[in-house]
Structure formats: structure tokens, C-alpha cells
């Protein structure tokens, strides 16, 4: 997935940085506010026993989680109305905390602007994974977080085989949650995580170009740790996330 991320940078860098009033710090605020928004809260509530925390526990054991319900299908049909609702809710949450950050978000991804769904599809295209799949969305979110926190400059080692292994791991993790048993719950989680993955990457690129990568990386590191996952202590391999 990471091999495709440069495409998003080409499409979006000017949207986040070309406005003379949008300083680099605002872009950092955008993603930091994103992490403290209700999207994270909603996601954690939906997952209940937190797939991310389960990921850390199993990474420490050096193995993938066992699926409790292997019959769950995390593929779903995209719903434009849901996608618009997810964007609107996140943008409103951002605006409530930081007006400039919220406006920057809507300028880039709001109605009539770039489609995060298409950007996400580009992120996962080379992996061969289904884009409209909640486990793929969680895998992409974790992978971008891993790249950011570990300051991965050369992503050539993150092959399609690695992507698929991580998706198998997240499929097992999500299968442990009984709340993800309906198409509505699965599609909602998938769209929220798609948007999270895209915005996280955009924030990272903006921080890199604004000369604030160390500050940004530290903040994202702490955010993942607060959710039970220390990305500095795991490697992303053909077995998914495993303990170093």
C-alpha cells in the first residue's frame, strides 16, 4: 500500500500547502485534531475490545490473532451517502476544535472536492486487496501509521505479500468483534478507517514538507500508544505486525 502513497502526495500537496495562510502548523493541527475527533471514539466503541489493542497483544506474542467468526465478510458495497456523512461529521468535529483545521479539511475533501474513496483505492491498488473492505481499511490505517512512526523512507520492502499478510491479520482481529456482524456496521467502520488512513497520510506529507516531521511523528506515536499499540516495537513483515 505504501508504494502507492506518493500518488496522493502528487494530487494533494498543493491543496494543503498552496494557500499562503495555511501554515505548516495548521496541517499538523489538522491531523492531530483528527486523532482526537469523535471518529476515533466511534471506531473504538464499535470495535469494543479494540482490534488495535488486540494487535499489540498478538504482536508481542509474535503471532496473528485467531478469528472467532471466520464467516464474517468484511467486503461491502460503497454508499455515497455514507461517505458524504463520514466526511461531513469529521469536518464538523474538526471545525468545532479548530476552525482553520476544519476549513482546510473541507477545502481538500469536502463536497465538490477530491474524493477520499478514490484516493484510498489508489493506496491499495497495487496490493491487489479489495478497497471496499473494512479489514483492508484497518490494514491501510495501521500501515500508514507504521510508516509515519518509524519514519520509513524506503517503502520497497512493503510488498503486496506484506500488505496481504497485514490484511489477514486485521481480518482475524475484526472477526473477534461481534458488533461487526451487520453490513451497516462493517461499511461504517470501513469508510471511517479509509478516511483516517488518507488524512493521516496527508498530514504526514504536509509535516514533511513543512519541516515538522519529528513533531508530527512523535504526536502520532503517542496517539497509537494511547490506543495500546507501540509501533516502534513491531516490524511489518509477511506475517503482519510482529514483535521486533
N, C-alpha and C positions, 0 to 999 in steps of 0.2 A: 504493500500500500504506500509506503513512504517514497517509493521510486516515482510515484505519480504526483507527489505533493507539489513539485516545482511548477506544475501547470497552474495550480491555484494561485501561486505567487505571481505568475505572469499575468493572470487575469485580474487579480485584486489589489496588487500592491498600490497602484495609483489611487484606488478608491479610499484606502485608509491613510495614505500619506500625502496625496497631492494637494489637499486643502491646506492652505497656509496657516489656518487657525487650528488645525488638528495636529497638535504637537505629539511627539512620540509617547509622552506620558499618558495622554488620553487613550492611546491604543492599548497601553499596558492596563490602564484602569478598566478598559472595556472587557478584557478577558478576566481580570481579577474579579470584577463585579459579576461577570458571568458565572464564575465558580461559586459565588455566594448567593446567586439568584435562586428563586424557587424551583428552577429546573432541577438543580442538584437535589434539593429537598424532595421534590416529587419523585425523582428517579430512585432515591434511596428508600422512600416509603413504598414504592411499587415493588422493589426488589426484596423488601422486608429483611431477610437475613443477609443482605448485601453481597451481591456477586463479587464486588471488588474486594471485600474483606475475605471472602472465601478464596479468591485468587491468591491473596497473600498467604493464607494458611497453607494452601496446597503448594505454593511456590517454595515455602520453607521446607515442605516435605519432599520437594523435588519431583512432584507428580501432578497430573491433572486431576480435577475433581471428577467424581463419579456421578453420572446423571441419575437422578431419581425417577425421572419420567422421560424416557427416550422417545416417546411417541409425540412429544410436542414439536410442532413445526413452526420455526421462527420466521419463515417466509411470510410476507404479507403483500397485499395489493396497495400501492401508493394511493393516498387520498389527498387531493389538492386542498380540500377544505381543512383537513387536519394539519397539513403542512403550513398553511397560512395562519392557523390558530397557534401553532407552536412558535412561529416567528413573532407573531403579534404579542403573545404572552411574554416571551423572553425580552423583546424590545421594551415593553411596558415596564417590566421589572427592572431593567437597566435604567430606564429613564427615571424611575422613582428613586433610585440610588444616586445616579449621576446623569444629569440631563445631557451633557456633552457626549458621554459614552453611549447613551441610548440613541441619540440622534445619529452618531457615527454608525451604529448598528443598522438603523433603518436606512441610512444613506447607501449602505452596501448591500443589505439583504432584505430590505422592506419591499412592500408592494411595488411592482414595476421594475425592481432592481434585479440583481443577479439571483439565480435560483440555487439555494444551498443543496437541493436534491441533485441537481446536475453536477455540481462541484463534488459532491460525495461520490457520485457514480464514477467520476474521473479518478478519484482517490483509490477506488477498489478495482477498477477495470483490469489492470494488469495482473491482479491476483487471481482473477477468474472466479471470485466469490460473488454470490448474489448481493446486489446492492440493497435490495428491499428485504432485509433480514435483520432482526434485532441482534442476533449473535454477531453478525458481521459488523454492525454499528458499534457494539461494545468493543469488539476486537480493534476496530479502527481508532476508537477513542483512547483505548489503552496504549495502542501502538504509537500514536502521536504523542501521548504523554511520556512514553518511554524515550522517544527521540528527543523531546524537549529536555526532560530532566537529566538525561545522560549526555546531552549536547552532542548527539550523533551527527557528525558532518558527512560521513560517507555511508549512505544507506544501501549500498550494493549488496551488503550481507543480508538485508531483509528481503529475502526472495519470496516467490509465490508459495513455496513449500512452507516457509516460516509463517506467512500470512494465514495459510490454511490450518496450520497447527494451532495458532492462536485462536482462530475461529472455532476449531473443535473444542478447545479449552473453554471458551466463553459459552458455547452451546451447552456444555456439561454444567457450567456454573448456573446459567439461566434455567436449566431444566430442573434445578433443585427448588425453584420457587413456584409454589402452587398458584400464586396470584397471576402468573403469566400463562394462563390456560385459555384465554379468550383472544380472538383476533383483535378486539379493541385494545386490550392491554398490551399486546405484543406490538401492534402498529404504533401506539402512542410512545412506548419506550423506544422503539426503533427510530422514530422521527426525532425525538428529543436527543438521542445519542448521536444521530447523524449531524444535527446542528451543533452539538457540543464539539464534535471532532473537527468540523470545519472552522468554527470560531476559535478553537484552541490553536489550530494551525495558523490562522490569520494573525492571531495575537503574537504568536512566536515569530513569524516573519516580520511583523511590524517592529517587534522588540529588537530583532537582529539588525534591521535597517536603521533603527533609531539609536543604536549603540547601548541598549539596555538589556541585553540578553542575560547577563548574570543576575540582575534583579528579577527579571521575569522568570528565569529558570528556578531560582530559589523559591519564589512565590508558588509556582506550580508544584514543585517538590513538596512543599509544606501542605498544599491542598490535597495531594494524593495521600500523603501520610495521615492527614486528618480523617481520610476515608479508609484507613487501615492498610494502605499499600505503599511500601517504601520501594520506589522504582530504582533506587540506587543499589539495591541489594539483590536484584534479579537480572538475569540475562534473557533476551528474547531469542529463542532457538527454534529448531524444528520440532521441539516438544512443547512449544508455547513459552510462557513465563516460568523460568526455573531459578532456584536459588543459586547465587554465584558460588 
